[in-house]
Amino acid sequence: MKFTNALVLSSAAIAQAQVAQAQDVPAATGIGGGDEIVVTGSRAQGRSKLDTASPVDVVTAQDLKQQGTTELATALANTVPSISFPRPSATDGTDAIRPATLRGMSPDQTLVLINGVRAHTSASLNVNGVVGRGSAAVDLNTIPSTALQSIEVLRDGASAQYGSDAIAGVVNLRLREADHGGGATVTYGIYDTQIDTARDGRHVTGESTVTASGWQGLKLGGDGFLTVSGEYTHRNPTSRGDVDPRLATPVVDNRFGDPKVESYSVYVNAAKPLGDTWELYGFGGYQYRDSTSAAFPRLDSAAAAFGLDGFLPLINTHSKDFTVTGGLRGEIAGWKADVNVSYGRNRIDYWTRDSANYTYGATSQTDFYDGASIYDQWVAGVDFSKQFDVFQSLNVAWGIEGRRESYEIKAGEPASYGYGTVFPNATPGAQGFPGFSTLNEVSEHRQNGSIYLDLEAQVTDKLLVGLAGRGEDYSDFGTTGTGKLSLRYDFSPAFAIRGTASTGFRAPSLIQQYYTSITSVIQNGNQIVTGTYPATSPTATALGGRALEPEKSTNLSAGFVVRSGGFSLTVDGYRIHVRNQIGLSENIPVTSIPGVSAARFFLNGLASTTKGIDAVANYKLVTENAGTFDFTIAGNVNDIKITRVPTSPLSTLFARSRILTIEQGTPGEKVAGTINWAGDTLGATARVTYYGNVLQPGTVVTSDYYTGKRAITDLELRYQPREGAFNLAVGANNLLDVYPKKVPAALNSTGVTSFPFYSPYGFNGRYLYVRAGLTW
């Protein structure tokens, strides 16, 4: 739900004050430092992140910039311990559209906002055996980090404030605002790593990535601004697979690692006062991303039966992501008002390259267009707020929102999914990623409307009380309501306690309701042709499927805040119980569908309880001669338990591997210690991040394997004069070249999955980079 940006930008004067602060300046940063004003989680004006009733992390533009990675999701995970961003490989389209998690929960249980407006999700559905299986989440990597002024991460349930999806929390991406100045940066990096798999050892130097980005602030008349940002990335693929033991002479015949990516993005953000009271604003962006990953290799011995040589299928996706928002903010009868309309669309086209359709034999083409998936949404909202002289102060905010969502699947070319006549009994479709057929085509939409009321009262100097309620009506499943109570008591300026209690919900996505496809799934090293069917289709209902219902949650949190001089400490415990959770079933054997040996579908019925503690400690030391030091220790301890699993007399709906992925597929402990130093012309960042053991479960206990407990060290050295246009940095991510535990040879019969792709820090090894920039 669009919250009232007018609470922060209620006049042109305030807007220009923020614009003046938007320049890139060398500074000590960190999620624990500073007393930044936040606009997420509270609709009252002027609250800092240490004054709120709910925990909020603030990641600045400098935090994002002072890293080797230019991927937004990776940079965010490096900075915020409660966020994890695994890097799966050999998992079809999920390689290109990777999901991030907050507190280990499903990626679609975190709401993402851009400047306070609900962002649209990706058109890609994660149907593979990875973290976040069954989710269609917002693709954070569609927004270039250079376009951002800051990111606010609300670590608290907030459905009563913002609507569906905010069960785990909210990520609000705040775009850069500037009417002058600019900057340009080029980052170049390579891997320099020793790869030791179960059967092989080799050293790799190369696999480069180059990113060029820039931004420019422009005036709109004498009192408005227009900020334009852009980014281009070219990333070569990485390869971390083992040798293939099935070959007479074992060699690496796979490409297990990051995909090849080429992308460009452009974003704009603008505002223009209209007189003394009203302001016109708008923002939007576009990204095109071409990503190519590899499937499992097809050996000569298997392909020869169809007159073909062996090959390595490549899965190529072209993602086109677009968003635009416009609005007016000002004042009506003493109420601050914000009226806005937003549109977002993501289209992903799929190709399978260097492959074959076995049913066509040696005459098969090698490149196939597999079709497309498209998701778009319209959001329109009106928000009002006013401060009353009740108690010490009472802020009243209310608003309404309407949303329309659409989802489409378009078929690929016939050869990508069809049957040839040369070998009609072979598995049809392009090997690696069969295309969508005409039977898979869908075009569906739904609408919903919502209304909310948000009260926040400073009852006394010490007591803050917040109440929020929200009602929603969906055209497909009906109505739902949520509420939230927030309390904070400041015993003194140095110590406060805080807590919240709320209910939440997540509507089943259109993609979960209507996605359908037939594809090859690798299970225990075997290829299984599996169909995914809508929950209300005849196939699914025969296996126990029924119309999807919303997930419901109960969230509790309690914590304290300590601050004294340059020191601050926040500790927050939480408990999140989710009922009627949606999951993708197992691959259930079927015999009634020609060419398909297994079927799966989405269903409700899982229940989970997530408990944990977040802690952030920061100390800022300003010295007379040695510069500024910023010390931060931030950690998350998280425990997830599945408390209910739906069952069916016909089959196993959720196997142990699905349950254990939810419970142990993300780190139970993640702690990061960071030192930021800024001198007159030099600066440095050193970070050590500890990750707890992560399980990548198999179908039975003997096929489980673990990442192991690991500590990853990142180091960056900078030349950053306080007065000057040029800046330079050199650094290393994973300086000590740490890998997760290798997959035992006995569990890697193909040589492909040599490391656990559940690893929360990937499995690419040491990355060296240099970054050069100009500011003006």
C-alpha positions in Angstrom: 0.0 0.0 0.0 1.3 3.4 -0.9 2.0 5.2 2.4 2.0 9.0 2.6 5.2 10.3 1.2 3.8 13.7 1.9 4.6 13.1 5.6 8.2 13.4 4.6 7.9 15.6 1.5 5.0 17.8 2.4 6.3 20.9 0.8 8.8 22.0 -1.8 11.1 23.4 0.9 11.4 20.0 2.5 11.9 18.3 -0.8 14.7 20.6 -1.7 16.3 20.0 1.7 16.4 16.3 0.9 17.7 17.0 -2.6 20.6 18.9 -1.2 21.6 15.9 0.8 21.5 13.4 -2.1 25.1 13.9 -3.2 27.6 11.1 -2.9 29.9 12.0 0.0 32.5 9.8 1.7 31.1 8.8 5.0 31.3 6.1 7.6 28.1 4.0 7.1 26.5 0.9 8.4 23.0 -0.4 9.3 23.7 0.3 12.9 25.0 3.8 12.6 23.4 7.2 12.5 19.9 8.3 13.5 18.4 8.4 10.0 14.8 9.5 9.6 12.7 6.6 8.3 9.3 6.4 6.5 8.7 2.7 6.7 6.7 1.2 9.5 5.5 4.5 10.8 3.3 7.2 9.2 4.3 9.8 11.8 6.7 12.5 10.7 10.4 12.7 11.7 10.9 9.4 13.4 14.5 8.0 13.4 15.1 4.3 13.1 16.0 4.3 16.8 12.7 5.9 17.8 10.3 3.5 16.1 8.2 0.8 17.7 9.3 -1.7 15.1 12.9 -2.6 14.1 14.1 -0.9 10.9 17.4 -1.3 9.2 18.7 1.6 6.9 21.1 0.7 4.1 22.6 3.8 2.5 23.8 4.4 -1.0 27.3 4.3 0.3 26.7 0.9 1.9 25.6 -0.5 -1.4 28.4 1.1 -3.3 31.3 0.1 -1.1 31.2 -3.6 -2.1 32.5 -5.6 -5.0 29.1 -6.8 -6.1 26.7 -4.6 -8.1 23.8 -6.9 -7.7 21.3 -5.2 -5.4 20.0 -8.4 -3.8 23.6 -9.6 -3.1 24.6 -6.2 -1.7 21.6 -6.1 0.6 22.2 -9.6 1.9 25.8 -8.7 2.6 24.6 -5.8 4.7 21.5 -7.0 6.5 22.0 -10.3 8.5 18.3 -11.2 8.4 18.3 -11.3 4.6 19.7 -14.3 2.6 20.3 -14.5 -1.1 21.4 -18.0 -2.2 22.7 -18.5 -5.7 21.1 -21.7 -7.1 22.4 -23.2 -10.3 21.1 -25.9 -12.8 17.6 -24.9 -11.7 16.2 -23.6 -15.0 14.7 -20.1 -14.9 15.5 -19.7 -11.2 19.2 -19.3 -12.1 18.2 -16.0 -13.7 15.5 -14.8 -11.3 16.9 -15.7 -7.9 14.8 -15.2 -4.7 15.9 -13.4 -1.6 14.5 -14.3 1.9 13.9 -12.3 5.1 14.2 -14.3 8.3 14.4 -17.5 6.3 10.7 -17.2 5.3 9.3 -17.6 1.8 10.5 -14.9 -0.7 6.9 -13.9 -1.4 6.2 -13.3 2.3 8.2 -10.1 2.1 6.6 -7.0 0.6 8.8 -4.8 -1.6 8.0 -1.1 -2.1 9.6 1.5 -4.4 9.3 5.0 -2.8 6.5 3.5 -0.7 4.5 2.1 -3.7 3.9 -1.7 -4.0 6.4 -3.1 -6.5 5.2 -5.8 -9.0 6.5 -9.4 -8.8 8.4 -11.3 -11.4 6.6 -13.3 -14.0 8.9 -16.2 -13.1 7.7 -19.0 -10.8 10.2 -20.9 -8.8 9.2 -24.5 -9.3 12.5 -26.2 -8.6 14.0 -27.9 -5.6 15.6 -24.8 -4.1 15.0 -22.3 -1.3 11.8 -20.4 -2.0 10.3 -23.3 -4.0 6.8 -22.3 -5.2 7.2 -18.6 -4.8 6.9 -15.7 -7.3 8.6 -12.8 -5.7 9.9 -9.3 -6.6 13.1 -9.5 -8.5 15.3 -7.0 -6.6 18.0 -7.1 -9.2 15.8 -5.2 -11.7 16.6 -2.0 -9.8 20.1 -0.6 -10.3 21.8 0.2 -6.9 23.1 3.5 -8.3 19.4 4.7 -8.6 18.9 4.3 -4.8 19.4 6.8 -2.0 18.7 4.3 0.7 16.9 1.0 1.5 14.7 0.6 4.6 14.1 -3.0 5.9 11.2 -3.2 8.3 11.8 -6.4 10.2 8.2 -6.8 11.4 4.8 -8.0 10.2 3.0 -5.2 8.5 0.0 -6.5 6.6 -2.3 -4.2 8.6 -0.3 -1.2 7.3 0.7 -2.2 3.8 -1.5 -5.2 2.8 -0.7 -8.7 1.4 2.7 -10.2 1.5 4.1 -8.3 4.5 4.2 -11.3 6.8 8.0 -11.4 7.3 8.5 -7.7 6.8 8.9 -4.9 4.2 11.7 -3.7 2.0 11.3 -0.1 0.9 13.6 1.1 -1.9 14.0 4.9 -1.8 15.2 6.4 -5.1 17.9 9.0 -5.3 16.6 12.6 -5.3 18.9 15.3 -6.6 18.5 18.5 -8.7 22.2 18.9 -9.4 25.5 17.0 -9.4 26.1 13.5 -10.7 28.5 10.6 -10.7 29.8 7.7 -12.8 31.4 4.5 -11.8 33.0 1.5 -13.5 33.6 -1.7 -11.6 35.7 -4.6 -13.0 36.3 -7.9 -11.3 37.5 -11.4 -11.8 37.6 -14.6 -9.8 40.9 -15.9 -8.6 40.0 -19.1 -6.9 41.1 -22.7 -6.2 38.3 -25.1 -6.9 38.6 -28.4 -5.0 35.7 -30.7 -5.7 35.3 -34.3 -4.6 37.1 -35.6 -7.7 39.0 -32.7 -9.1 41.1 -29.7 -8.3 41.8 -26.7 -10.5 42.6 -23.0 -10.3 40.6 -20.4 -12.1 41.5 -16.8 -12.9 39.0 -14.9 -15.0 35.2 -15.1 -15.4 35.1 -11.4 -15.4 32.2 -9.0 -14.6 32.1 -5.3 -15.7 29.5 -2.8 -14.6 29.2 0.8 -15.7 26.7 3.0 -13.9 25.9 6.7 -13.5 23.4 9.3 -12.3 22.7 12.9 -13.0 20.6 15.4 -11.1 18.8 18.1 -13.0 16.5 21.0 -12.1 12.9 21.2 -13.1 12.4 24.9 -13.3 13.6 26.7 -10.2 12.2 24.4 -7.5 11.8 20.9 -8.9 14.2 18.0 -9.6 14.8 15.2 -12.1 17.3 12.5 -11.3 18.3 10.0 -14.0 20.2 6.8 -13.2 21.5 4.0 -15.4 23.5 0.9 -15.3 25.0 -1.7 -17.7 26.4 -5.1 -16.7 28.2 -7.8 -18.5 28.9 -10.9 -16.4 30.6 -14.0 -17.8 29.5 -17.3 -16.5 31.2 -19.2 -13.7 31.9 -23.0 -13.7 32.3 -24.9 -10.5 31.2 -28.4 -11.4 33.1 -31.6 -10.8 34.4 -33.9 -13.5 31.8 -36.3 -15.0 32.5 -39.9 -13.8 30.3 -41.4 -16.5 32.9 -40.4 -19.1 35.7 -42.8 -20.2 38.0 -39.9 -19.6 36.4 -37.8 -16.8 36.4 -34.1 -17.6 34.1 -31.2 -16.6 31.3 -31.3 -19.1 28.9 -29.1 -17.2 28.6 -25.4 -16.3 27.5 -25.3 -12.7 27.7 -21.7 -11.4 26.4 -18.2 -12.1 24.7 -17.6 -15.5 26.1 -15.4 -18.2 24.3 -12.0 -17.9 24.0 -8.9 -20.0 21.7 -6.2 -18.8 21.0 -2.5 -18.9 18.7 -0.4 -16.7 17.5 3.1 -16.5 15.5 4.8 -13.7 14.1 8.3 -13.2 12.8 10.1 -10.2 11.2 13.6 -10.3 9.1 16.1 -8.4 7.8 19.6 -9.2 6.0 21.9 -6.8 2.7 23.3 -8.1 2.3 26.5 -6.1 2.7 26.6 -2.3 0.7 23.5 -1.4 0.8 20.8 -4.0 3.6 18.8 -5.7 3.5 16.6 -8.8 5.9 13.6 -8.6 6.8 10.6 -10.7 9.3 7.8 -11.0 9.9 4.7 -13.0 12.4 2.5 -14.7 13.1 -0.2 -17.3 15.5 -3.1 -17.3 16.4 -5.6 -20.1 18.3 -8.6 -18.9 19.6 -11.4 -21.1 20.7 -14.4 -18.9 22.0 -17.8 -20.0 22.5 -20.7 -17.6 23.2 -24.4 -18.2 21.1 -27.5 -17.6 22.5 -31.0 -17.0 24.7 -32.4 -19.8 23.3 -35.0 -22.2 26.0 -37.6 -22.8 26.9 -39.1 -26.2 25.8 -42.5 -24.8 22.3 -41.3 -24.3 22.0 -39.0 -27.3 23.3 -41.6 -29.7 20.1 -43.6 -29.5 18.5 -40.7 -31.3 21.2 -40.1 -33.9 22.7 -37.2 -31.9 26.0 -36.3 -30.3 26.2 -35.3 -26.7 25.4 -31.7 -25.8 25.0 -29.3 -22.9 21.5 -27.5 -23.1 21.5 -23.8 -22.3 18.5 -22.0 -20.9 18.3 -18.5 -22.1 15.8 -15.9 -20.6 15.1 -12.4 -21.8 13.5 -10.3 -19.0 11.9 -7.0 -19.8 10.8 -5.2 -16.6 9.0 -1.9 -16.6 7.5 0.3 -13.8 6.1 3.8 -13.8 4.3 5.8 -11.0 2.8 9.3 -10.9 1.1 11.2 -8.2 0.1 14.4 -6.5 0.7 15.3 -2.9 -0.4 18.3 -0.9 -3.1 19.3 1.5 -6.9 19.2 1.6 -8.8 20.8 4.5 -5.8 20.4 6.8 -5.1 16.8 5.8 -1.9 15.9 4.0 -2.9 14.0 0.9 -1.2 11.7 -1.6 -2.9 10.5 -4.7 -1.0 8.1 -7.0 -1.3 5.5 -9.8 1.4 2.9 -10.6 1.8 0.4 -13.4 4.4 -2.4 -13.4 5.0 -5.2 -15.9 7.5 -8.1 -16.2 7.8 -10.3 -19.3 10.2 -13.2 -19.5 10.8 -14.9 -22.9 12.4 -18.4 -22.7 14.8 -20.1 -25.2 16.5 -23.5 -25.0 19.7 -23.4 -27.0 22.3 -26.0 -28.0 19.7 -28.7 -27.4 17.5 -31.1 -29.3 14.0 -32.6 -29.3 14.7 -36.4 -29.2 11.5 -37.2 -31.0 12.8 -35.5 -34.2 16.1 -37.5 -34.1 19.1 -36.2 -36.0 16.9 -33.7 -37.9 16.0 -31.8 -34.7 16.7 -28.1 -34.6 19.1 -27.0 -31.8 17.6 -23.7 -30.7 14.0 -23.4 -29.5 11.7 -20.6 -28.5 9.9 -21.8 -25.5 7.3 -19.1 -25.0 6.8 -16.4 -22.4 5.3 -15.6 -19.0 3.9 -12.1 -18.3 2.8 -10.5 -15.1 1.5 -6.9 -14.7 -0.3 -4.9 -12.1 -2.1 -1.5 -11.7 -2.2 0.1 -8.3 -4.1 3.3 -7.4 -4.2 4.7 -4.0 -5.3 7.7 -2.0 -3.7 8.4 1.4 -4.5 11.0 4.1 -2.8 12.0 7.3 -3.2 14.6 10.0 -1.6 15.4 13.3 -4.0 16.3 16.2 -3.3 17.9 19.6 -4.6 14.8 21.4 -2.4 13.4 24.2 1.0 14.9 23.4 0.3 14.2 19.7 -1.9 11.9 17.7 -1.2 11.1 14.1 -4.2 9.8 12.1 -3.6 8.2 8.7 -6.1 6.5 6.5 -6.4 5.5 2.8 -7.9 3.3 0.2 -6.2 1.3 -2.6 -7.3 -0.6 -5.7 -5.2 -3.1 -7.5 -5.6 -5.1 -10.7 -3.3 -8.0 -11.6 -2.9 -10.0 -14.8 -0.9 -13.1 -15.6 -0.3 -14.8 -19.0 1.5 -17.7 -20.4 2.2 -17.7 -24.2 3.1 -20.9 -26.0 6.5 -21.5 -27.6 7.1 -22.8 -31.1 5.7 -26.4 -31.7 9.1 -28.0 -31.8 9.9 -26.8 -28.3 7.2 -29.0 -26.8 5.8 -31.2 -29.5 6.2 -34.8 -30.8 8.2 -35.6 -33.8 7.7 -38.7 -35.9 11.3 -40.1 -36.0 11.3 -41.3 -32.4 7.7 -40.8 -31.2 8.2 -42.8 -28.0 11.1 -40.6 -26.8 10.6 -37.7 -24.3 9.1 -34.8 -26.3 10.2 -31.2 -26.1 13.5 -29.4 -26.0 15.9 -31.2 -23.7 16.7 -29.1 -20.6 13.7 -26.8 -20.7 10.6 -27.9 -22.8 8.5 -25.0 -24.1 5.1 -24.0 -23.0 2.5 -25.7 -25.2 -0.9 -24.3 -26.4 -2.5 -26.3 -23.6 -0.4 -24.3 -21.1 -1.6 -20.9 -22.3 -3.5 -18.9 -19.7 -4.7 -15.3 -19.5 -6.1 -14.5 -16.1 -6.7 -11.4 -13.9 -8.2 -10.3 -10.6 -9.0 -7.1 -8.7 -8.8 -6.2 -5.1 -9.7 -3.1 -3.0 -8.6 -2.2 0.5 -9.0 0.4 3.2 -6.8 1.1 6.2 -6.7 3.2 9.4 -3.3 3.9 11.1 -3.2 5.7 14.5 0.0 6.6 16.3 -0.2 8.5 19.6 2.6 9.9 21.8 0.5 9.4 24.9 3.2 10.8 27.3 6.8 11.8 27.0 7.7 8.1 27.4 4.8 6.1 26.0 4.1 5.6 22.3 1.1 3.6 21.2 0.2 2.6 17.6 -2.9 0.9 16.3 -3.6 -0.1 12.6 -6.3 -2.0 10.9 -6.9 -3.0 7.3 -9.7 -4.7 5.3 -9.2 -6.2 1.9 -11.6 -7.7 -0.7 -10.3 -9.9 -3.5 -12.4 -10.9 -6.6 -11.2 -14.5 -6.4 -11.3 -15.5 -2.8 -13.2 -12.8 -0.8 -12.4 -10.6 2.1 -9.9 -10.6 4.9 -8.9 -8.3 7.8 -5.7 -7.6 9.7 -4.7 -5.6 12.7 -1.6 -4.4 14.6 -0.7 -3.0 18.0 2.6 -1.3 18.6 4.0 -0.1 21.9 7.2 1.7 22.9 8.2 3.0 26.3 11.3 5.2 26.8 12.5 4.9 30.4 15.2 7.5 29.5 16.8 9.0 26.4 19.3 6.1 26.7 17.0 3.1 27.1 13.6 2.1 25.6 11.6 -1.1 25.2 9.3 -1.8 22.3 7.0 -4.5 21.0 4.3 -5.3 18.5 1.5 -7.8 18.0 -0.2 -8.2 14.6 -2.1 -10.4 12.3 -1.1 -10.8 8.6 -2.0 -12.5 5.4 -0.7 -13.3 1.9 -3.1 -13.7 -0.9 -2.3 -16.7 -3.2 -0.6 -15.2 -6.3 -2.2 -15.4 -9.7 0.9 -17.3 -10.8 0.4 -20.0 -8.1 -3.2 -20.3 -9.1 -2.8 -20.6 -12.8 0.7 -21.7 -13.7 0.9 -24.8 -15.9 3.8 -26.5 -17.7 5.4 -29.8 -18.5 9.1 -30.0 -17.9 11.9 -32.4 -17.2 12.8 -32.6 -13.5 16.1 -34.2 -12.2 15.3 -36.3 -9.1 18.0 -38.5 -7.5 19.9 -38.1 -10.8 17.0 -39.3 -12.9 15.0 -37.3 -15.4 11.3 -37.2 -14.7 8.8 -35.6 -17.1 6.6 -33.6 -14.7 3.5 -31.6 -15.2 2.5 -28.6 -13.0 -1.2 -28.1 -13.0 -3.6 -25.4 -11.5 -5.0 -26.5 -8.1 -8.6 -26.6 -9.6 -7.7 -28.5 -12.7 -9.1 -32.0 -13.2 -5.6 -33.6 -12.7 -5.0 -31.7 -9.4 -8.5 -32.2 -8.0 -8.2 -36.0 -8.6 -5.0 -35.9 -6.5 -6.6 -33.7 -3.7 -6.3 -30.2 -5.1 -8.8 -27.4 -4.4 -9.0 -23.6 -4.8 -6.2 -21.8 -3.0 -6.9 -19.6 0.1 -4.9 -16.9 1.7 -2.1 -17.6 4.1 -2.7 -16.1 7.6 -0.1 -15.2 10.2 0.2 -14.0 13.8 3.3 -11.9 14.6 4.8 -11.0 18.0 7.9 -9.0 18.6 9.6 -7.5 21.7 12.9 -5.7 22.1 14.9 -2.9 23.5 17.0 0.1 22.3 20.1 1.4 24.0 21.9 4.5 22.9 24.6 6.7 24.5 26.8 9.1 22.6 28.2 7.3 19.6 26.9 3.9 20.7 23.6 2.2 19.9 22.3 -1.3 20.4 19.0 -2.8 19.4 17.8 -6.3 20.2 14.5 -7.7 19.0 13.0 -11.1 19.4 10.1 -12.3 17.2 7.7 -15.1 16.7 5.8 -15.6 13.4 3.2 -18.3 13.1 1.9 -18.9 9.6 -1.3 -20.9 9.0 -2.7 -22.3 5.8 0.6 -21.8 4.1 0.8 -22.5 0.4 3.3 -25.0 -1.0 4.0 -26.8 -4.2 3.4 -30.5 -3.8 5.7 -33.4 -4.6 6.1 -34.9 -8.0 3.2 -37.4 -7.7 3.4 -40.4 -10.0 0.6 -40.5 -12.6 -0.2 -42.9 -15.5 -3.2 -41.2 -17.0 -1.5 -38.4 -18.9 0.4 -39.3 -22.1 4.0 -38.4 -22.0 3.9 -37.3 -18.3 5.1 -39.5 -15.5 4.5 -37.2 -12.5 2.2 -34.3 -11.6 2.3 -31.5 -9.0 0.1 -28.6 -7.9 -0.2 -25.9 -5.3 -2.2 -26.4 -2.1 -2.8 -24.9 1.3 -2.3 -26.5 4.7 1.3 -26.1 5.8 1.8 -24.4 9.2 5.1 -23.0 10.4 6.5 -21.1 13.4 9.5 -18.9 13.0 11.3 -17.7 16.1 14.5 -15.7 16.4 16.5 -12.7 17.6 17.9 -9.8 15.6 20.6 -7.7 17.2 22.5 -4.6 15.9 25.3 -2.8 17.8 27.1 0.2 16.5 29.8 2.5 17.7 30.9 5.6 15.9 34.3 7.1 16.8 35.3 10.5 15.4 39.0 11.2 16.0 40.8 14.5 15.5 43.6 13.1 13.3 42.9 9.5 12.4 39.5 10.0 10.7 36.1 8.4 11.6 35.6 4.8 12.6 32.3 3.0 12.4 32.1 -0.3 14.1 29.0 -2.5 13.6 28.1 -6.0 14.8 24.8 -7.3 13.5 23.4 -10.8 13.9 20.3 -12.9 13.3 19.5 -16.2 15.1 16.5 -17.9 13.4 14.6 -21.1 14.0 11.8 -22.4 11.7 9.6 -25.4 12.5 6.9 -26.9 10.3 4.0 -27.7 12.7 1.5 -29.0 10.3 1.7 -30.9 7.0 -1.3 -31.7 4.8 -1.7 -35.4 3.9 -3.5 -37.4 1.3 -4.4 -41.1 1.3 -3.5 -41.1 -2.4 0.2 -39.9 -2.2 2.8 -38.0 -0.2 2.1 -34.3 -0.7 5.2 -32.9 1.0 8.2 -35.1 1.5 11.0 -34.7 4.1 13.1 -32.7 1.6 10.5 -30.0 1.3 10.0 -29.8 5.0 13.7 -29.7 5.8 14.3 -27.0 3.1 11.9 -24.7 4.9 13.3 -25.5 8.3 17.1 -25.7 7.6 17.6 -24.4 4.1 18.7 -20.9 5.3 21.2 -20.1 8.0 20.1 -20.5 11.6 22.8 -18.0 12.5 24.3 -15.2 10.6 26.5 -12.6 12.2 28.4 -9.8 10.5 31.2 -7.6 12.0 32.0 -4.5 10.0 34.6 -1.8 10.4 34.3 1.3 8.2 37.0 3.9 8.3 37.0 7.2 6.5 40.1 9.5 6.6 40.8 12.7 4.7 41.7 10.9 1.4 41.7 7.2 2.3 39.0 4.8 3.5 38.5 1.2 4.1 35.8 -1.4 4.8 36.5 -4.8 6.4 33.7 -7.2 7.0 33.6 -10.8 8.4 30.3 -12.6 8.1 29.7 -15.9 9.9 27.1 -18.3 8.4 25.7 -21.2 10.3 25.3 -24.6 8.9 22.7 -25.0 6.1 21.2 -28.3 5.1 20.5 -29.2 1.5 18.3 -32.2 2.0 17.8 -35.2 -0.2 15.0 -37.6 -0.5 16.5 -39.8 2.2 18.9 -39.1 5.1 21.8 -40.6 3.3 21.5 -38.1 0.5 21.6 -35.0 2.7 24.6 -32.7 2.7 25.6 -29.6 4.5 27.3 -26.3 3.7 29.2 -26.3 7.0 29.8 -23.3 9.2 31.8 -20.7 7.4 33.2 -17.2 7.8 33.5 -15.0 4.7 35.9 -12.0 4.8 35.5 -9.0 2.5 38.0 -6.1 2.3 38.0 -2.8 0.4 40.5 0.0 0.3 39.5 3.4 -1.1 41.0 6.6 -2.3 38.2 9.1 -1.6 39.2 12.7 -1.2 36.6 14.8 0.5 37.2 17.5 -2.0 37.7 16.0 -5.4 36.0 14.4 -8.3 38.0 11.1 -8.6 37.7 8.1 -6.4 39.2 4.7 -6.6 38.8 1.4 -4.8 40.3 -2.1 -4.8 38.9 -5.0 -2.9 38.2 -8.6 -2.5 35.0 -10.5 -1.7 35.6 -13.7 0.0 39.3 -12.8 0.5 40.3 -16.1 2.0 38.7 -18.1 -0.9 36.2 -20.0 1.3 33.8 -22.6 -0.2 31.0 -24.6 1.4 31.6 -28.2 2.0 32.0 -30.2 -1.2 29.3 -32.6 -2.2 30.6 -36.2 -1.7 31.3 -38.1 -4.9 28.7 -40.7 -4.0 26.0 -38.1 -4.0 27.1 -36.5 -7.3 26.8 -39.2 -9.9 26.8 -36.7 -12.8 29.6 -34.4 -11.5 27.3 -31.4 -11.9 26.2 -30.3 -8.4 29.7 -30.3 -6.7 28.7 -27.8 -4.0 25.4 -27.1 -2.2 23.5 -24.5 -4.1 21.6 -23.7 -0.9 24.8 -21.9 0.2 23.8 -18.4 1.4 27.0 -16.9 0.1 27.2 -18.9 -3.2 30.1 -21.2 -4.2 32.3 -19.1 -6.5 35.3 -18.4 -4.3 37.5 -15.3 -4.2 36.5 -12.3 -6.3 38.9 -9.4 -6.9 37.7 -6.1 -8.1 38.6 -2.5 -8.9 36.2 0.4 -9.0 36.9 3.9 -10.4 34.4 6.7 -10.2 33.9 10.4 -10.8 31.5 12.8 -9.0 30.6 16.3 -10.1 
